[in-house]
Amino acid sequence: MSAEWTPDSLFYRQVHPTHRKDGVPSSQAFGPTPKDEDKLSVDDSAKVSAEESWRHFTEKLGFQSAGTWAVSLGEVAEAEDLVLEASPTVHPQEPAKNNPAHCHIDFSQVSSKGQKKKRAQQLAIKATARGCLFQPSA
Amino acid sequence: MTQEPFIQPRFVGPRFDGHTLPLSAAKDLAAYEELVLELAKHLVRQRHGRVKKGFAQGFSLHIERIDDGSAKPALVAMMLGTLLPDLPAEIVEAKDLINSVIATEAGQPFPTDFPKDCYSYFNRIGRSLEEGESIEWLPDSPTNKTVLTPVKRKRLVLAHRETYEAEVNVAGLVESLDAKRRTGTLSSLENQTVAFAFDDPFFSELKEALGNKRLTVNFKGIGVFDVNDRLNSITEIDQLELLPHVELVGGIESLAELKDGWLEGGGKAPKPEDLSWLMNEVVRIFPADLEYPAVVPTEDGSVVFEWSRPQARIELEINFAEQKLELYATNLKTKQFVEESYSQDGWTDAFGKIATLLVA
């Protein structure tokens, strides 16, 4: 965890279009999936804006996102047993994909599927209350 | 007995490749027959002031055979059930005049001797044509095959009217019914209110759907459209289908578009048979008074129903692989977390529990 982070520090999360309905992001977008190996990717708002985070994800990495939502470090801590870590990505072959702002929320200390769901739902509720921070124009 | 056909149009399109004609196309030809007769009478009236009693009495066109390529029905002229060797001149002129009208391309003037009232016959002639299909009225002509397409048919009808008729396939909610007049109004899925007329056999189903926001009706029939292709009314219902929970079923159906790798290169596409089973289950058992959830795919090919409240999330995961229903619910206000599992047919218990959690 970075020493510069405070409980109010925000971490951006990109949400797949199928994981948003009527403007509300699904809990699915805030829980790690098997491909994530229990690590949920987020971007540090101290290093990129919500729009830059979305652009990197969609334009550099080529993935789909309906927009940028965020959770705070305090909310991650409140969910218990989650660890937020900086994990800048480096792609030697494709430097454009490098992401110095990349972090992850580590769910590996949470053992059961149900408990992971619980934390994902808590984060989704908080992110929904904060609202979408960047949404591409239609 | 064979005779030179009165006319032998060619129906063009994949539907006609089997050298057969759908019955709906026969309706087009019946309307054509009416127009020939009406136009011939008009021509007689122009020349002689009146139509003699018995003129063309018993005149009719019969389909003698259907030739190959795509489908070419040979229409022969009959009079009182007997083949007609010598037709009244006006009947032949009417045929030629109709061909001239159909052959008129956009921007060209229509033949002046074709009466304005007769353009409305094109509401029915060619109405069975679907997009990409056409009727060549003179298929063997080297210069002008006199092609009638859906677009041209619309132009002919609108030449002297503000509306045209076409086949319609529209879904919506039944807003009102007038049992005496056999009419009603439909709120289409595009939020447009459309008046409709119906026949007795459809009354009980329409009554069942009346005012039920979770029971959509789908009409196939004849609609009246304005020049901007806006549906004004439905004048005839040929088929009616009741579709329960369309919004929810549609949400599940849309997941069929997902391909493997849909989620950042990972993500299994749900199996079509799983989605099909789920849609049937929803139609069969989704409670009438339970709020519709969001329908969300999971990375491993399952589907989640998710309900949201400002302080709560409720997920019902339909776990196809393990054939069970998994309920996870978090409420930050009550600090309650619920985790329950049901067998794949445990819908009633699962939905009952969700209903209580939604009001917590």
Interface residues (C-beta under 8 A of the other chain):
Chain A: H16 T18 H19 K21 D22 V24 S26 S27 Q28 T33 P34 K35 L61 F63 G114 K117 K118 Q121 Q122 A124 I125 T128 A129
Chain B: L255 L258 W262 L263 E264 G265 G266 G267 A294 V295 V296 P297 T298 E299 D300 V304 E306 S308 P310 Q311 A312 R313 E315 Y328 A329 T330 L332 F337 E339
